[in-house]
Amino acid sequence: MKQEYLSDIELYFATKINRNSITITGDESKHIAKVMRHTVGDILHATDGAGNYFETTISEITKNSVIASINSAKKYFNNFEKIYFCFPRLKSSDRFEFELEKSIELGITNFIIFHSERTIPKGDKLERWNKIALAAMKQSLRTFLPKIEYASSLKKINSLNGRKIIFDQKGSESLIQYINESKGKINSENHYLIFGPEGGLSQKEINSVDDSLTLTLTQNRLRAETSVIATATAISLL
């Protein structure tokens, strides 16, 4: 049966789920009460970020929380739970955040941000990235809150169990060919899709990933963030 998707609603993130009610706290509750001016009795749509969607009715509004009784619930499935997007920070934080946001809107839910030899920014900004992830999830009406990790190098990704795919203009075959030939395996086993920074991955980094497959996206060269978004778009159509 084809999965039914959400549309034309405001979606909120619930931090606590009971059998008959949900509780929304923090900035989410303030937005509901102060910005959207919701009151007791209003219908509220929420997710727990784990694939569950709830249609609720607001029963109580306090200074720091909104409590709503559950009218109905629905469970969604994450079609891309075994797909991991692995890419480094970019010189431009705006371009990096743009590729992260758009990948989430297109349905990607697992991210490993890693430090590459040619990465200029250092360290992680997980708090900010998680805020972007939450906003993108709600904006695109998805029910899975993305998971974002940080790795200091490709070594961690190499140690993970699953198929490693590196994107490079000189790839042996295209992503579309791989998807067509894999006959759905991209959704049935862990796939780590590895993208380079500006200037690409070094040959040393490429060689450090064991048993990897190198794929290409197009015949022309793409900017780092364009490669990520193009791949997310192709996968979202599976």
C-alpha positions in Angstrom: 0.0 0.0 0.0 1.3 3.4 -1.0 2.3 5.5 2.0 0.2 8.6 2.6 2.2 11.8 3.1 1.4 14.9 5.2 0.3 18.2 3.7 -1.0 21.6 4.5 -0.4 21.5 8.3 1.9 23.0 10.9 4.1 20.3 12.3 5.7 20.4 15.8 8.2 18.3 17.7 6.9 16.6 20.8 9.5 15.9 23.5 7.3 13.6 25.6 4.7 11.0 24.5 2.3 9.3 26.8 -0.4 6.8 26.0 -3.1 9.5 25.6 -1.2 12.8 25.3 1.9 14.6 24.1 3.9 17.3 25.7 5.8 20.0 23.8 8.3 22.2 25.5 11.0 24.9 24.9 11.0 27.0 21.9 8.4 24.8 20.2 5.8 25.5 22.9 6.6 29.2 22.9 6.1 29.3 19.1 2.7 27.6 19.5 1.4 29.9 22.2 3.1 33.2 21.5 3.7 33.3 17.7 0.9 31.1 16.3 -1.5 32.1 19.1 -2.9 28.7 19.6 -5.3 28.2 22.5 -6.9 25.3 24.4 -9.1 23.3 22.0 -7.1 23.9 18.9 -6.0 21.0 16.7 -2.2 20.4 16.8 -0.1 18.2 14.6 3.1 16.7 16.0 5.8 14.1 15.6 8.2 12.4 18.0 11.0 12.4 15.4 10.9 8.5 15.4 8.4 8.1 12.6 5.2 8.7 14.6 2.7 11.4 13.7 -0.1 12.6 16.0 -3.2 14.6 15.5 -4.0 16.2 18.9 -6.2 18.7 20.6 -4.6 21.2 23.0 -5.7 20.6 26.5 -3.4 22.8 28.5 -0.9 25.6 27.9 1.6 26.6 30.6 4.5 29.0 30.7 7.0 26.4 29.4 4.9 23.7 27.8 1.9 22.7 25.7 0.0 19.5 26.5 -2.4 18.0 24.0 -4.6 14.9 24.0 -4.0 12.4 21.1 -6.9 12.1 18.7 -5.2 9.7 16.2 -1.7 8.4 15.5 0.0 7.1 12.4 3.4 5.3 11.9 5.6 6.2 9.0 8.5 4.1 7.6 11.9 5.5 6.9 12.7 4.3 3.4 16.3 5.6 3.6 17.3 4.5 7.1 20.3 2.6 5.7 21.7 5.5 3.7 24.3 7.7 5.3 25.5 11.0 3.7 29.1 11.6 4.6 30.5 15.0 3.7 32.9 17.6 5.2 32.3 21.2 6.2 32.7 23.7 3.4 34.6 27.0 3.4 31.2 28.8 3.3 29.0 27.9 6.2 26.0 29.1 4.3 26.6 26.6 1.5 27.3 23.8 3.9 24.1 24.5 5.9 22.2 24.8 2.6 23.2 21.3 1.5 22.4 19.9 4.9 19.0 21.5 4.9 18.0 20.5 1.4 19.2 16.9 1.9 16.9 16.6 4.9 14.0 18.1 3.0 14.6 15.4 0.4 14.4 12.6 3.0 18.0 11.9 4.1 18.1 11.1 7.8 21.6 10.0 8.6 24.7 12.3 8.3 28.3 11.9 9.2 30.2 15.2 8.9 33.9 14.5 8.7 37.1 16.4 8.6 38.9 16.1 5.3 42.5 17.1 4.5 41.2 19.9 2.4 38.6 21.1 4.9 39.2 24.6 6.1 36.8 25.0 9.0 37.7 23.0 12.1 35.6 21.0 14.6 31.9 20.5 14.8 28.8 22.7 15.3 26.5 19.9 16.3 24.1 22.1 18.3 23.5 24.4 15.3 23.3 21.5 12.8 20.7 19.8 15.0 18.6 23.0 15.1 18.8 23.1 11.3 17.8 19.4 11.1 14.8 20.0 13.3 13.6 23.0 11.3 14.1 21.2 8.0 12.2 18.1 9.3 9.2 20.2 10.3 9.3 22.4 7.2 9.2 19.3 4.9 6.6 17.6 7.0 8.7 14.6 7.8 8.5 12.4 10.9 12.1 11.3 11.3 14.5 13.6 13.1 17.9 13.3 11.3 20.9 12.0 13.2 24.1 13.9 12.8 27.5 12.7 13.9 31.0 14.2 13.5 34.1 12.3 12.6 37.6 13.7 12.8 38.7 11.8 9.6 37.5 9.2 7.1 38.9 6.5 9.4 35.7 6.2 11.4 33.6 5.9 8.3 36.0 3.2 6.9 35.5 1.2 10.0 31.8 1.1 9.7 30.0 -2.0 8.3 28.5 -1.4 5.0 29.1 -0.4 1.3 31.3 2.7 0.9 30.7 4.8 -2.2 32.9 7.8 -3.1 31.7 10.4 -5.6 34.3 11.6 -8.1 34.1 13.0 -11.6 36.3 10.1 -12.8 33.9 7.4 -11.3 33.6 4.0 -12.9 29.9 4.3 -13.4 27.1 6.7 -12.6 24.9 6.8 -9.6 21.8 6.1 -11.7 23.5 3.0 -13.2 24.3 1.8 -9.8 20.8 2.3 -8.5 19.3 0.5 -11.5 21.8 -2.4 -11.3 21.7 -2.8 -7.5 18.0 -3.8 -7.7 17.0 -2.1 -4.4 20.1 -3.0 -2.4 20.8 0.6 -1.7 17.8 0.5 0.6 18.5 -2.9 2.1 22.1 -2.6 3.4 24.1 0.2 4.9 25.4 2.6 2.2 27.9 5.3 3.1 27.9 7.9 0.4 31.1 9.9 0.7 31.5 13.4 -0.8 34.6 15.6 -0.9 35.1 19.2 0.1 36.1 22.0 -2.3 38.9 20.6 -4.4 37.8 17.0 -3.7 39.2 14.3 -1.5 43.0 13.6 -1.7 44.1 10.4 -3.4 45.4 9.4 0.0 42.0 9.7 1.5 40.4 7.8 -1.4 42.9 5.0 -0.9 42.2 4.9 2.8 38.6 3.7 2.3 38.7 -0.1 1.8 36.7 -1.8 -0.9 35.0 1.4 -2.0 33.2 2.0 -5.2 33.7 5.3 -7.1 30.7 6.8 -8.8 30.1 9.9 -10.9 27.0 12.1 -11.0 27.3 14.0 -14.3 29.9 14.5 -17.0 30.6 18.0 -15.9 32.1 19.1 -12.6 29.7 20.1 -9.8 30.3 22.2 -6.8 30.6 20.2 -3.5 27.1 21.2 -2.3 25.5 20.6 -5.7 26.8 17.0 -5.7 25.2 16.3 -2.3 21.9 17.8 -3.3 21.8 16.1 -6.7 22.4 12.7 -5.0 19.7 13.4 -2.4 17.3 14.3 -5.2 18.1 11.0 -7.1 17.6 8.9 -4.0 14.4 10.7 -3.0 12.8 9.4 -6.3 13.5 5.7 -5.4 
